[in-house]
């Protein structure tokens, strides 16, 4: 998937449960920066996603099904997300192969989707359906998905604990040290899954 298609997938996904939260927007903007998508392009993508949902009356899962060929897409570029690039059964003759970078790229996309799903504190069934569709379509192992969910749950618990500390502990050196410790733990857990993805073959 090119960077623009990724960003479109992420925003359609954010709209999957009918509500785009401030936390999701903040994370989406951060991802767009990593994808080198400028503000004008980002706004164009958001508008296209609203057109897909509000005018075409389609949701993220339906668009993915169309891209996978389960429903005719009629070469409608507005809906093209280029997900076939990461399909595992690409090859020649009897030799099937998958470029190692594709394994990492598609797993990172799944991780970004899970992160966005947990951004507002609720990983909904609508978001889960989208992720599970791509897991199956891209042939990503269930064990890897479960590991990413565990990491996301851990990060969510740490974020909630950080909020609790901020709201209940009075200003003090002890409070400051506690918050730094939590932030370091969040970074450690995030780095763990990044390392796992970077080592995939």
Backbone torsions as a table, in degrees:
resi	resn	phi	psi	omega
1	UNK	NA	136.3	174.1
2	UNK	-76.2	169.5	-174.1
3	UNK	-61.6	-36.7	-179.0
4	UNK	-66.8	-41.7	178.8
5	UNK	-64.2	-38.5	177.0
6	UNK	-60.6	-48.2	-178.6
7	UNK	-61.0	-39.4	179.0
8	UNK	-65.1	-42.4	176.6
9	UNK	-58.3	-45.9	-178.4
10	UNK	-61.2	-42.9	-177.0
11	UNK	-72.7	-39.7	175.1
12	UNK	-59.3	-39.7	178.0
13	UNK	-62.8	-42.0	178.9
14	UNK	-61.8	-29.0	-179.8
15	UNK	-85.8	-4.0	-172.6
16	UNK	-60.7	-34.8	-178.4
17	UNK	-96.4	9.8	175.3
18	UNK	84.2	1.4	-177.4
19	UNK	-146.8	122.7	176.9
20	UNK	-102.8	113.9	-175.2
21	UNK	-86.6	165.4	178.0
22	UNK	-62.8	-37.9	179.7
23	UNK	-64.5	-39.4	177.9
24	UNK	-65.5	-42.8	178.7
25	UNK	-60.3	-44.0	-179.2
26	UNK	-61.1	-44.5	179.9
27	UNK	-69.2	-39.1	178.0
28	UNK	-60.0	-44.1	179.4
29	UNK	-63.5	-37.3	177.6
30	UNK	-65.0	-42.2	178.2
31	UNK	-64.6	-40.7	178.5
32	UNK	-59.9	-37.7	177.3
33	UNK	-64.3	-41.0	178.1
34	UNK	-64.7	-29.7	179.7
35	UNK	-89.5	3.7	-179.7
36	UNK	59.5	40.1	177.2
37	UNK	-99.8	117.9	-177.7
38	UNK	-75.2	167.2	-175.3
39	UNK	-56.7	-45.4	-178.7
40	UNK	-61.1	-45.0	179.3
41	UNK	-66.0	-40.6	178.5
42	UNK	-59.9	-45.3	179.3
43	UNK	-64.1	-35.4	177.4
44	UNK	-64.8	-41.3	178.5
45	UNK	-63.3	-44.2	179.6
46	UNK	-61.3	-42.6	179.0
47	UNK	-62.6	-43.6	178.8
48	UNK	-60.5	-40.6	-179.9
49	UNK	-64.8	-40.0	177.3
50	UNK	-66.4	-36.2	176.7
51	UNK	-64.6	-42.5	180.0
52	UNK	-61.2	-43.8	-176.3
53	UNK	-78.1	-45.2	-172.5
54	UNK	-88.5	-35.3	-178.6
55	UNK	-94.8	-45.0	-179.5
56	UNK	-82.5	-13.0	179.4
57	UNK	58.6	42.7	178.3
58	UNK	-118.3	152.1	174.2
59	UNK	-112.1	177.3	-174.8
60	UNK	-59.4	-45.8	-178.4
61	UNK	-62.1	-41.5	179.8
62	UNK	-64.4	-39.9	178.5
63	UNK	-64.2	-40.0	177.8
64	UNK	-64.9	-40.7	177.7
65	UNK	-61.7	-38.5	177.8
66	UNK	-66.0	-41.2	178.6
67	UNK	-66.2	-31.2	179.9
68	UNK	-80.4	-4.5	177.8
69	UNK	88.0	5.6	179.0
70	UNK	-75.4	-22.9	174.9
71	UNK	-135.4	140.3	-177.0
72	UNK	-61.5	131.5	179.5
73	UNK	-101.4	-15.3	177.0
74	UNK	53.5	34.7	178.4
75	UNK	53.6	34.3	-179.5
76	UNK	-82.7	102.1	-170.7
77	UNK	-60.2	-28.1	179.4
78	UNK	-58.6	-30.6	-175.4
79	UNK	-100.0	-5.6	-174.6
80	UNK	-75.1	118.3	179.5
81	UNK	-110.8	-1.6	174.5
82	UNK	58.4	38.7	-178.2
83	UNK	-76.0	-14.3	-178.3
84	UNK	-67.9	-18.1	179.8
85	UNK	-57.1	-32.6	-174.0
86	UNK	-101.4	8.5	179.5
87	UNK	-67.9	132.2	-168.6
88	UNK	-73.2	-19.8	-174.2
89	UNK	-94.5	34.9	176.7
90	UNK	-87.1	139.0	179.1
91	UNK	174.6	-172.0	-178.7
92	UNK	-126.3	131.1	178.0
93	UNK	59.7	-128.6	-179.1
94	UNK	-90.2	-0.9	-174.2
95	UNK	-102.0	108.9	176.9
96	UNK	-95.7	142.6	-179.6
97	UNK	-147.4	165.4	174.6
98	UNK	-147.2	121.3	179.8
99	UNK	-58.8	133.7	-174.8
100	UNK	-60.3	-31.7	177.9
101	UNK	-66.6	-32.0	177.9
102	UNK	-64.8	-38.5	178.3
103	UNK	-59.3	-45.6	-179.4
104	UNK	-68.9	-42.8	-177.8
105	UNK	-62.6	-48.4	-176.4
106	UNK	-70.1	-32.0	177.2
107	UNK	-69.5	-37.5	177.1
108	UNK	-64.5	-37.7	176.8
109	UNK	-62.1	-44.1	177.4
110	UNK	-60.8	-42.8	179.8
111	UNK	-63.4	-41.9	177.6
112	UNK	-61.8	-40.0	178.5
113	UNK	-63.8	-44.9	178.8
114	UNK	-62.2	-43.0	178.2
115	UNK	-58.5	-45.2	178.6
116	UNK	-64.3	-37.6	179.3
117	UNK	-63.2	-35.6	-178.8
118	UNK	-89.3	-6.9	-173.9
119	UNK	-57.8	-35.9	-179.7
120	UNK	-96.2	8.0	177.0
121	UNK	89.8	-3.7	-177.9
122	UNK	-135.1	113.1	176.4
123	UNK	-91.1	97.9	-169.8
124	UNK	-79.9	165.2	178.1
125	UNK	-62.6	-32.7	179.2
126	UNK	-66.6	-41.3	178.4
127	UNK	-68.8	-41.3	178.6
128	UNK	-61.0	-39.5	180.0
129	UNK	-62.3	-40.7	179.3
130	UNK	-63.8	-47.9	-178.5
131	UNK	-62.8	-44.3	-178.2
132	UNK	-67.1	-31.4	175.2
133	UNK	-61.7	-47.5	-178.6
134	UNK	-69.5	-34.8	176.7
135	UNK	-57.8	-45.5	-179.2
136	UNK	-70.9	-44.9	-176.4
137	UNK	-65.6	-37.2	-179.3
138	UNK	-94.0	0.5	177.3
139	UNK	58.4	50.0	177.1
140	UNK	-94.6	134.9	-174.8
141	UNK	-61.9	140.1	177.3
142	UNK	-60.2	-35.6	-178.7
143	UNK	-62.6	-36.0	178.5
144	UNK	-70.2	-40.7	176.6
145	UNK	-60.8	-45.1	-179.4
146	UNK	-62.8	-37.4	177.2
147	UNK	-63.7	-42.8	179.7
148	UNK	-66.3	-37.7	177.2
149	UNK	-64.9	-42.6	178.2
150	UNK	-59.8	-42.4	179.3
151	UNK	-64.7	-44.4	179.7
152	UNK	-62.3	-40.4	177.7
153	UNK	-64.2	-40.5	178.9
154	UNK	-64.2	-45.2	178.8
155	UNK	-61.8	-43.0	179.1
156	UNK	-60.3	-42.1	178.7
157	UNK	-62.9	-41.7	179.6
158	UNK	-66.9	-40.6	178.4
159	UNK	-63.2	-42.5	178.9
160	UNK	-65.7	-37.4	178.0
161	UNK	-66.2	-38.7	177.7
162	UNK	-61.7	-43.0	177.9
163	UNK	-61.7	-41.3	-179.9
164	UNK	-62.3	-43.9	178.7
165	UNK	-61.9	-45.0	-179.2
166	UNK	-62.2	-35.5	-175.4
167	UNK	-86.3	-24.3	-172.5
168	UNK	-111.7	-28.2	-177.2
169	UNK	-90.8	132.6	177.6
170	UNK	-69.4	158.2	178.9
171	UNK	-57.3	125.4	-179.7
172	UNK	-169.1	168.1	176.7
173	UNK	-64.8	-37.7	179.5
174	UNK	-60.5	-42.6	179.0
175	UNK	-63.8	-44.7	-179.2
176	UNK	-61.2	-44.9	179.7
177	UNK	-63.8	-40.7	179.8
178	UNK	-61.3	-44.8	-179.6
179	UNK	-65.0	-41.0	177.7
180	UNK	-62.6	-40.9	179.5
181	UNK	-62.5	-43.1	178.9
182	UNK	-64.3	-44.8	179.8
183	UNK	-61.7	-39.0	177.4
184	UNK	-65.4	-37.8	178.3
185	UNK	-66.1	-40.3	177.7
186	UNK	-61.4	-46.6	179.9
187	UNK	-62.3	-40.2	-179.9
188	UNK	-61.8	-44.5	-179.3
189	UNK	-66.7	-41.5	178.2
190	UNK	-62.6	-42.2	179.9
191	UNK	-65.6	-31.5	179.7
192	UNK	-61.9	-47.5	-178.5
193	UNK	-71.2	-34.2	176.4
194	UNK	-62.5	-39.5	177.8
195	UNK	-65.2	-42.4	178.9
196	UNK	-58.6	-45.0	-179.2
197	UNK	-66.8	-41.6	-177.6
198	UNK	-66.1	-22.8	-178.2
199	UNK	-94.5	1.6	-179.8
200	UNK	-67.8	146.5	179.2
201	UNK	-127.4	NA	NA
